[in-house]
Each structure stands twice: as C-alpha cells, then as structure tokens.
C-alpha cells in the first residue's frame, strides 16, 4: 500500500521524539509468540512493543516547497516521493500531473510530464520507479498506463494495462509489476480487489490474492481496503485493514510468514464524523462504530514495517506508527501528525515526508535518521 498505495501525507512530531528517545541502546525482550500453522511461521505480537521508548532519532536537514514566489518549488497534491542513487528527490504531484526533480540540496533541476493523454502527458501520476540506468517509470491509473522517461525528462514511451483498473502499482527488481485491481460485477454493487502479477510487457502472470467485498448501499468514509508493499528480496507484504494481520508472500504468492498484533478498538469520535461529512455534504455517509485496525503501511530499505494506526487525538490528526523489525516483531510506537494521503519514504538514513503549512499548502521535509537498538 502503497505501499503504498493507495491509499492511501505525514508529519513527525520532532519534539516528542527528541524527548522520548534515549541516546543509549535500550534493553528489550519480545513478549510475543511464534508458532507454525500449516507449515507457515506465525508471529503474534502483544499490544506493547519491545521498547518502551522510540528507538530512533531524527533531525530535520531540508525543506522544499515553502518558497511561495517560486512556482518550481510549489506543490499541489503530492502522491509519492522517490530517491535515486545520487540522492536526487523526485516528487510526484497528482494535482499538477507532473514530477518535479530536486538535487540533494533541494535545488530544482527539472519538471517532467504535463497534463493530458498524449505522448509525454499524464492523467493521474501516483508512483515513480527509478531503474539502474536512472530511467523513470511513472504509474498512471487514470489512463491505466506506465509512462517512461529518461533521466533528463525526455519521453520514451508508454505501456497500457488493457484488462484491469489499477488502484496501486509497484515493481520488483526483475521488472515485474504488481497491481491492486478493483473489480465490480456488471450491474451490481458486489466485487472485490485482486493483487495481480504482470511481466515487463504487462502480460498477466498470476493472481496472488483475492479479496471479496460485500454490497455497499452508502458511501463509507472509513472503508477497509487492502494494500501491499514490496521488499528488497522481491517478497511482498500484503495487509487488509479489516484485521491487524500482514502476510509475507513470495513473488509467486506463496505465504511465507504471517505477522499479527493485538490491538484495542478505538471508537470514531462524533467530531471526526462531522468533519468528514462536512467535506462532502452532498453525500450521506454511514460510519462504523470503530476505526479499522490500521490505515496504511510502508517498508524501509531494511525491511522494517511501519503501520499507521489510530492515535489518542485523531481530532487533532495525531496518529501512531507501529514499527516492526524485518522478522515481524513489534519494536516501538511513534507518534505522528498525519495529512490524509500518508506520503512518506525512508531510504537509507534519510526520511522524506509531506507536511503542510497553516494554509494547507504541502511541502517536503527531510530528516536524518539514527536507529538505537
């Protein structure tokens, strides 16, 4: 889920982390359980993490997007951030329908793409992949396409998904694509989500996961939706927010490990329901009693899993981020202040995320990250 995805923009509470994080490595003990069910390793995590305090330190070192008088440095609606080997920063703007590229010091280098449906034009950019030769591939669910550009921004061509409606797209190290497809039976309100694997020519290889959904008569603001992310070893992490469970899948869809965590149900405050309804007053919304267990998740380069969950003060947009080590053990909980799109990238020792100013305008923050465990 995006890993994206899809789902599903974030601001770290630096002051909280600075106070809570110790510079010394903490002693820890995992109090979960590991068992084997039908040949699959299952990790069952408790509600409390291994470390009582966050085990990372972050310090801000760059901002991009606060220069209101310089259009090349402004964003409308950021959907993803990617980093190349030279630490250049690629910001996908689904509102402006283009990608802005900045060097590691935050200086604007170029803008790639433009709105439209012709060559070099983009309908709805969501993700960008950077190849070994710095060739860029931009995902475009609106036109069901992948657009390729050179590192200099020259348009190289497009490929099209002809049979699916891709909600989320990612790519592995071998050039295969994984797509979360939404389907609906003609003339009905029933359907579901399929996690599909395609080869580099966008020929379907297999269906890895199928999730069925029941008929919906009203729009629900807090829908439970699936998401996925891909690790460096090309295994996938699949999660469905109806339960706090993640499956580690091989590239062919075989379940290799299951990660679970106990959690408390958190009621949705009336104030949050009112705010959501006011954003779209022409629709009648039906709300569940409780939040879903998690909203979104992503991975870092080392395979750590970050899961965004309801926090103690959602009215003020303060949420929690549960952090799991690559084995699936619950490490720590980090307080976050989130925007709605959950855009965040952790590459090497750098964390990139989207903040917003007092007027709701997005900008990019970069932090240096140090782990203490």
N, C-alpha and C positions, 0 to 999 in steps of 0.2 A: 503496500500500500504503500503505495507508494507507498511503496513503498514508498510508500508512496502513497500513491495513489491517488488519493482519489479522494484521496478522499480529503482525500481528504486533505498558518504563519505564526512564529513563536518568538517570545522574548524571555531570556533568562533573567531571574532575579539575582543580580550580581551581589547585592548587599547581603542577601540571605545566605548565598553560597559561601561568601567570604567569611561570615561569622561561623557557620556551621562546620566548615571543612578544616580539619587539622592537617598541619604540615607533616605529621608523623604518620607512618603506616599503622592502621588500626588492626587489632587482633579481631578475628572473626571466626564464626562457626556456623556452617549451613545447617539449619534445623529442618530441612525438608526431607522428603523420602524419594528414593529411586527404586523402581521396580520394573520388571519386564512383563508386558502384556502381549500375548500373541506374537512373541519374538521382537517386539518394539520396546525400546527403553522409554519409560515414562518418568519425568521429573515432576513431583508435586511440591510446589513451593508454599510456605506458610504466608500469612499476611505480613509478617515482619521481615525486613531484609537482613542480610548477613551483617551489614554495617549500620549502626545506629545513625551515623552521620554520613553525608555525601562523601564519596571518595575521589572527588575530582576538584581541581581548582581551575577557574577560568579568569582570564584578564582580557579586556577589550583592547584591540590594537588597530581597528579600522572601521570607518563608517562610509557608506556610499549612498547618496540619494538625498542629502539634506540641502544641496545647492539649488534652491528654487529657481534661480535665474539662469540655470544651465540645463536645457532640455535633455542633453545627453546623459545627465545624471539623475533623471527623474523616472519613477516607475508608476504604473497604474495598478496592475494586479499581477503580482509575481506568483508563478506556479512552480518553479523549481530553480535550483542553483547547482551548477556543476563546476568542477575544478580540473584543469589539465595538469600535466607534469611540471610546467613552469609556474604553477600556482596562479595562472590567469583565471579570472572569475567570469562564468557565463550565467547570465540572469535571464531566464525565460519569462517573458511578460505576456500572459494570455489576454490581457486587456488591450495592449498595443499591437499584438500579433507579431512580435519580433523577439530577437535575442540581443542583448547588449553585452559586450565583452569589455572587461577591465583587466589591467595588469595587477600584479600582486600589491602594488602601492595604491590601487584604486583609481588609476587614471584610465579614462575611457579610450578604448582602442578603435572600436567599430561597432556598428549595428547591423545585424544580419536578418534578412527577411522583411516582408511587408504584408499588410492585409490583402486578402484576395484568394482566388482559386487558380491563378495561372502559374507559370514557371517561376519559382523563387518566391511564391506567395504562400501565406499560411492562414488557415482558418481559425485554429484554436491550439496553439502550441502548449504542450504540457510538460514534456521532459526533453532533455538533450543528452545524447551519448557521445563520448569523445573516444575515437579509435586510436590505435597505436601510432598512426600517422597523423593524428590530430584532425582527421576527417570527422565532421559533425553530422549526427543524425538527429533530426527533430521529429518528435511524435506529434501527430495532428489528428486527434479523434474526430473532429468535425468533418474532415474530408476522408476519414478512415485511411490515412496515409502516413508514410515516413518520408521526410524530405532530407536530402543530403547536401551538405555544403562543404567547401574546402575550408581550411583553417583561416584563409583570408576572407571568407564570406562569399565566395563565388558559388552559385547554384550548380549542383552536379546532377540532379535528377530526383525523381520521386517513385515510390512503390506504393501500391494500394492493397488494403485488405478488402477483398470483394464480398466476403460472406459473413462478416461479423461486425458488431458495433463495439469497438474497443473503448472501454472506460479507462483502462490503465494499461500501460505498455512498459516493459523493461527488456533488457538484452543481456545475454550471458557472454562469457569470454570467447565463445566459439561462433558468435554471430547469430545464434538462435534468438527468437523473440518470444516472450511470454505475454499473453494478453488476457485481461479480465473482460470477458464478453458478457453483455447484458442481453438476455433474450426474453421475448414475450410471445405467448401463443396468439396467433391472429384472432382478433375479435374477442379477446378475453383479457382479464387482469392478472392472469397467472403467468409465471415464468420463472426465471432464476438467473444465476450467474455461473459462468463456466470459465475455469482457468485453462487456457489453451496454449499449446506449444506450436510455434511455426519455425521453419527453417529460414535461412537468409534470403530465400526467394519468396518468402511469405506464403509458402505452401504449408497447410496444416499438417502437423506430425501426430499429435495426440491430444486428448482431453485429459488433463491431470486431476481436476477437481470439479465436481458439480454441486451447486448449492441451490435448492429449490426455495421459492418464496410463496407465501400464501396470498390470496387475493386481497388487495387493499382498496377500500372504498373511499378513504380520505387520505390526504397527504399527511405524513407523519414527520415532524421535524427531526426526530432522533432515530431515524431508520437504522437497523442493524445491517451492516454491509460487509462483505469480505474484502480483504486486501492481501497483498503479498509483497515480498522483497527478495532480492537475490544476493547470496553471499559470494565471496571471492572464489570459493570452490565450486560455484555454479549450482549449489543446492539452493532450494527456495524455502522461505519461511512464509507459511500461509496462516492467516488468522481470520476468524469470523467473529465479529464483535458481539454476537449473541451469548458468548461464553468466554471466559478468560483462558483460552486454550490456543496454543500455537503448534502447528505441525511442521517439522523439518522434512522436506521432500527431496528426493534425488532428482536430477534433471529429467528422469523418466516418470516421476510421480510416485515413486515408492516411498512410503512413510518410514523414515529412519529414526525419528525421535519425536516425542510429544512433550511440550512444556506447559504446565498448568500452574495456576496461582489461586489461592483462596482470596476472597475479597468480600467486602461489605456492599450491599446495595445502598445507593445514595439517591434519595428522593429528588425529583426535579422541582426546584422552588417555583412557586406561583409567579414570582417576579421574572424568572427566566422564561417561563411560558408566555407571559405577557409581552416581553421584549421580542420574542420570536414571532409572535402573531402580529405585532406592530410592524415588523419588517415586511410583511406580506399580508396586508389587511383584507385583500380580496379573496383569500383562501381560508377555508375553515380547516384548522389543524386539530388533529387528535393526538394527544400526548400520552405516552406510557406513564406509569407512576414513578418508575425509577430510570436513572441513566443506564445506558448499556455499560458493560464492564470496562471497555476502553473505546477510545475514539479513533486512534491511528497508531502506527508504529513505523520504525525505520531501523536500519542497521548502520554501524560504522565500519571502517575498514577492517577492524579486528574481529568482526562478527558479533559484537555486543548488540543486544536487542534493547531498544528504547521504546517503551509503551506509554502512550499518553492516556491518562485516566482522569476521571472527575476529581477535582480538588475540594478543599474545605471552603472556598469562597468563590464559587463559579459566577456569582453575580458580578464580581469584580474581575472575571476572566482569569482567575488564578487556578491552575490545574496542577496535577502531579505527573511526574515522569518516572515510571518504574524502570530500572536499569538491570539487565540480566547479563551475566558473563557468557562467553561463547558456548559453554556447556549447558546453559539454561538455568543457572542458579540466580536467585533474586539477590542482587548486590546491594542496591540502595534506592532511595526515593529522593527525587529532586523537585523542588517547587518551580513552576513555570508560569509565566503570564503569556497567554496564547492569543493570537489572532485566529480567524476562522479557518484558514487554509492549511495550517500546520506545515509550513515550509521550513525545512531545516536540513543541513548537510554537515556531517562530521567526517573530515578527511585528514588522515594523519593526526597532527596535533592542532588542527585548526577547526573551529566550529563556525559555520556560517548560518545565519538565520535572518528572518524578516521581522522588523519592528515597525511601529507606526508612530507618527508624531501626534500632537494634540488635535490635529485636524483630520486624522485618519489617513494621512499620506504614508505609503510604505517606504522604508529604506533598509539597507543591508547593514548588519553588524557582523564583524569578525572577531573571534576570541582565540587566544592561545589556551590550549587545554593541557592540564597535567593530571595524570591519574596517581592516586595514593593508595594502592592496595597491592 
